[in-house]
């Protein structure tokens, strides 16, 4: 097989299982250039974080007023990752004529058994684009602070062979010690290759992720390209660069990298997964692999790039740089506990948790009705989600119409349930990522000349991984008289005992509740619109609630779903109302989580 084509098997039919959305720190940028720091006065870029006991070491490239770049070091307590002490240059640029005369950038620092290795990218100051980067260098240290350059740099160089993925230039990424089957190991270097140059941005900025292998971390054998641009996704349709690869405890791989595309014209941060570190999946559809994009009007409106990812207790931490490849400095973010991605289907999202390793589907709204009739059901319409934006927002909207109404009227199951379909409403759903889950908002407008009474939406959080299935209701909780109560200890209504619906104290029940499917209401009345479930090992809890809830539904058939059904109330002609909701997922108990779900 041509090594340059090795990674074209993308497994596009697979979901991403451990993707995240990064939640920015409000103190960003946490490490901006400082005029009084002569050698990092105009740029702080390419962060790479290492944890040493209770301290973060952040290696990065600083630039002086002449544009020369050197590798610098800053430190911060791990519990104060926005408060940095700068220690100056740890690796200077080379002499005139050296491969690193102009810049030393893209540090990646790795602890070997007997010493530290600092891998870095050199810029000679001659040529254009990545042709100015004639290779990757290495320096050694006993303490990770004072480094001496290897005397045979660069250790890897562009091939200069037409058609090779690194024919024209290269830049660094990450070095990891890989565990292989059969108790074997090897060092892998994932790096950026530049196969072409030209006036066209698709040629000039085309970059691919390559890898090389080694047994000693010094002598490297190239193995070709493994991740490419994706012409169907406009945020990565030009190039993929700066890979940071992590191997999980069970042996699989995660990659965060800088993606360049026509959507923003500069970099965003994307993600991929692999079972072997060679064949990578970027997810099923548009936006699945996007984890952070440019936003706002300040330090990161143009680009976000050069990720460095480090694991904290129950989350990951990201360091990255902003506009002008770091001219505005370095920021930090943490992984949210849930990541939502659009799915093909009726109002459906795929929700995954890197925290727990589990997944769910979320349909919002699965149903929408009022006392006068039903606007939509679980099977129709099929809508297109939009996003994610650079902040991670997803949204869709829909208006009742003749075509969709005709499709709904033809549904035999709906007729069997006695549903009467009506028109006259518009709605929009917003999904935002936050550190402990998802924020939700549903807005509806009455576009008819009638008043709609008791407008209710039915979101469905279901199809969970096995760890969050609970057929015996021994780990699913609701709130009764302000106390968390297991559903197995409640009245289960009159229908199939696997599914029950509960009224909320002070609220009227749903008129079109499909009683032939759900049975009559439980005699148990809940005092809150929250419903929660713990994982089978008791370590994690997920839950959902809305500001105002008409009923709680629980269904433990093959769907394994829970519903906190939001209530808008009456909508007069032309009136618009909104209601907010939450899904939260934490490492902790239902008692810990209920505080995050209350309004």
C-alpha positions, 0 to 999 in steps of 0.5 A: 500500500502507498504509505501516503494513502494509508490513512484514507480509510476514515471509518465515516460510518462510525460515531465519535465516542469520546468527542468533547466541546471545549469550554473557554476560561473567562480569563483568556488569554491567560498568557498574552505577549508582554512588551516588557518581555523582550523575547516574547513581546509580540507573540506567544504560540504553540503551547505544550503542557506537562504536569510536574506534581502540583505544577503545570509547565507550559512550553511555548514559542515566544516572538520578539519585535523582529519576529524571531521565535524561541521556546520559552517556559512558564509555570502555574499551580494546577489549581490556578491554570490562569496564573503564570510565572514566566521563566524565559527562553529554554531553547534559543534559535540557531546560528545563521545557516542553521535549519532553525536560524529564524525560529524554534517553535512547536515544542513537545517535551517528553520524559524518557527513562534517563532524560527529557526530549524536547522535539521542536520545529525549525524555521530557516527564514528562507523560502515560502510557506512550509518550505521555510521549515526544513525539519524537526529538531531535538534537544536533551535535558536532565531537568526539563528546563536546561536543554542542549540541542542534538548535534545531528539536527534535524532528525526528520526532514522533508522528502523533497520527493514529488507526491510524498505527503511531506515533499515541501515542508514539515512541522511538529506535532506530538511524540507518544510511547505506544503500547502495541499488541503482544506487549510490544511498544514503539515511539510514534511521532505524529507531525504535519506534512506539506505536500504542495506549494502554490498560489491557490490557498488549497495548494499553499496551505494544504497540510496533512497529518503524517507519522513516523516510528522509532525505538529510541526517539532519535532515529525515525522511520516515516510511515506516511500520511494518516489524516487529510483535509475533508472537502465536505467540511468547510472548516477542514477542507484545506488542511489538517495540522499540528496533531496531538495524539493521546493513547487511552488506557484500553489502547485506542487513540484520540487526536486533537489537531488544527484544521484550516478551511474556507469557513473561517479562512484560518484555524479551528480545532478538530478531533478524530478517533482511531483503534490503531492510531493509523486509521482515523474516524472523523465522525458521521457528519458535518460538525461532528469533529469540530471541538472549538472555533473562532468566536467573538471580536477579541483575541480569538475572533480570527482563529484558534489553533495548536492544541495541547491537551492534558488530563485532569481528574474528571476532565481534560484541559486544553491550551491553545493560541488565538489570532495571528498564530499567537499574536494575541497569546495563549488561552485555556479551556476544559472539556464539557461533560457532554457533547451533542452532534447532529444526527440524520433523523427527526430532531435527533442529536447524538450525545456522548460523554468523554467523562463516562464513556457512554452515549445517548440519543436526544430528540427535541422535541419528540412531540409538540402538542396543545389541548387543541391537537398535535403539531408533530410526533416522534417520527416526523418531520425530519429537520436539519440541524445547524452548527456548531458555531465557534461557541458550540451552539447547535440549533434547528427550527420548523414551521407547520406546513401542508407537506409535513401535515399530510405526512403526519396524517398518513401515519398509521401508528398516530391514527391508532393512538388517536392523535389529531394533527393541526397547524399554526406554530413555529419553533426554534431549539437552541443547544449550548455546551457548558462544563457540566452538560448542555443548556437547552432553550425552546422558543415557539410562536403561535402563527394562527388566529386561534389561541393554543392552550397548554402547549407542551413539548416532549424531549426524549433522552434515550437509547443509552449505553448499557451502563445507563440502562435501568430496567428494574428502576433501581437507579432512576430518581424523581423528586417527591415532596422535595426528596429524591425517590427511586422510581421503583418505589412509585406507583407505575400507572395502569399501562405496561409496567415498563413505562409510566407518566407522572404529573407535576404538583400544581401543573395540568397533565398533557391532553394528548398523552397517547394513553393507549401507549402510556396508560393512565397517569401514575398516582404518584405526584412529583414535586419537581420536573427533574429525572435522574439516573446513575450508572451501573457502577454508581460513579456517574449521574445524568439528569434533565429538567426544564423551568416548567414541566407538565409531566415526567415520562419514564420508559424502560423498554428497548428505548430506555428513555426518560422525558422531562416534558416542558410546558409553555402554557397558553399561546395567544395568536402572534404570541412568542414564549421560551422555556429553558432546560438542562441536561447535566452529567457529573461524576457524583451522586443524584444528590450532587446532581439535583442541585444543578438541575433545580431552577 
